[in-house]
Amino acid sequence: MQYHFQLEGQSLIATLRGELDLHTSPRFKEELTRLFETHSNVTHLIMDVKGLSFVDSSGLGVILGRYRELQERGGRLFFVQANPQVKRILQMSGFQKIAEFSNSTSDVLERI
């Protein structure tokens, strides 16, 4: 899996490509944890998952862990450009109750 991070004010934008699974989740989690520790002002996580083709339970666990941290900071979690397969996995896992889905990163940035 490939990913890229960008800071935009109090938001961390994570752009993902490939599969977020048992093999790729640990490194992704380490990087997110480091960024959250380094940038204590980050309150929102915007995950651009347009290029994400698959996510398994370990990937969902990483996302859920960051969501809990965002809650403590008073922030929110967003998924942007989820393809139908990934959106279905996220929704079946209950993320529609704790996160917002959007078609555009710029729309999310304007709203927060």
C-alpha positions as CSV (number, residue, x, y, z in Angstrom):
1,M,0.0,0.0,0.0
2,Q,1.1,3.5,-0.7
3,Y,0.0,6.6,1.3
4,H,0.7,10.2,1.6
5,F,0.0,12.7,4.4
6,Q,-0.7,16.4,4.2
7,L,-1.4,18.8,7.0
8,E,-4.0,21.5,6.3
9,G,-4.6,23.6,9.4
10,Q,-6.0,21.3,12.1
11,S,-6.7,18.5,9.6
12,L,-4.5,15.6,8.6
13,I,-5.3,14.4,5.1
14,A,-4.3,10.8,4.4
15,T,-4.4,9.7,0.8
16,L,-4.3,5.9,0.4
17,R,-3.7,3.6,-2.5
18,G,-3.8,-0.2,-2.6
19,E,-4.8,-2.5,0.3
20,L,-5.0,-1.7,4.0
21,D,-4.7,-5.1,5.5
22,L,-2.8,-7.2,8.0
23,H,0.5,-6.7,6.2
24,T,0.2,-2.9,5.6
25,S,-1.7,-1.8,8.7
26,P,1.2,-1.8,11.2
27,R,3.4,0.6,9.2
28,F,0.4,2.9,8.5
29,K,-0.6,2.9,12.2
30,E,3.0,3.7,13.2
31,E,3.1,6.7,10.8
32,L,-0.3,8.0,11.9
33,T,0.6,7.7,15.5
34,R,3.8,9.6,15.0
35,L,2.0,12.4,13.2
36,F,-0.7,12.6,15.9
37,E,2.1,12.8,18.5
38,T,4.1,15.4,16.6
39,H,1.1,17.5,15.6
40,S,-1.0,17.8,18.7
41,N,-3.2,20.5,17.0
42,V,-4.6,17.9,14.6
43,T,-8.3,17.4,15.4
44,H,-9.6,16.1,12.1
45,L,-8.6,13.1,10.0
46,I,-9.6,13.2,6.3
47,M,-9.0,9.9,4.6
48,D,-9.0,10.1,0.8
49,V,-9.7,6.4,0.0
50,K,-10.3,6.8,-3.7
51,G,-7.3,4.6,-4.5
52,L,-8.0,2.1,-1.7
53,S,-9.1,-1.2,-3.2
54,F,-9.5,-3.3,0.0
55,V,-9.6,-2.9,3.8
56,D,-9.7,-5.8,6.3
57,S,-10.4,-5.9,10.0
58,S,-6.8,-4.9,10.9
59,G,-7.1,-1.8,8.8
60,L,-10.5,-1.0,10.3
61,G,-8.9,-1.4,13.7
62,V,-6.2,1.2,12.9
63,I,-8.9,3.7,11.7
64,L,-11.0,3.1,14.7
65,G,-8.1,3.7,17.0
66,R,-7.4,7.1,15.4
67,Y,-11.1,7.9,15.6
68,R,-11.0,7.4,19.4
69,E,-8.0,9.8,19.6
70,L,-9.8,12.3,17.4
71,Q,-12.8,12.1,19.8
72,E,-10.5,13.0,22.7
73,R,-9.3,16.0,20.8
74,G,-12.9,17.1,19.9
75,G,-12.4,16.3,16.2
76,R,-14.0,14.2,13.5
77,L,-13.2,11.5,10.9
78,F,-14.0,11.8,7.2
79,F,-13.8,9.4,4.3
80,V,-13.5,11.0,0.9
81,Q,-14.2,9.4,-2.5
82,A,-14.8,5.9,-1.2
83,N,-15.4,3.5,-4.1
84,P,-18.5,1.3,-3.7
85,Q,-16.6,-1.8,-2.4
86,V,-14.6,0.1,0.3
87,K,-17.7,2.2,1.2
88,R,-19.7,-0.9,1.7
89,I,-17.0,-2.4,4.0
90,L,-16.8,0.8,6.0
91,Q,-20.6,1.1,6.3
92,M,-21.0,-2.6,7.3
93,S,-18.5,-2.0,10.0
94,G,-20.5,0.8,11.4
95,F,-18.3,3.7,10.3
96,Q,-21.3,5.6,8.9
97,K,-22.3,6.2,12.5
98,I,-19.0,7.8,13.6
99,A,-17.6,9.3,10.4
100,E,-18.8,11.4,7.5
101,F,-18.5,10.4,3.8
102,S,-17.9,13.1,1.2
103,N,-17.0,13.3,-2.5
104,S,-14.3,16.0,-2.1
105,T,-11.6,16.9,0.3
106,S,-12.1,20.6,-0.5
107,D,-15.8,20.3,0.6
108,V,-14.7,18.8,3.9
109,L,-12.1,21.5,4.5
110,E,-14.7,24.2,3.8
111,R,-17.2,22.7,6.3
112,I,-14.7,22.3,9.2
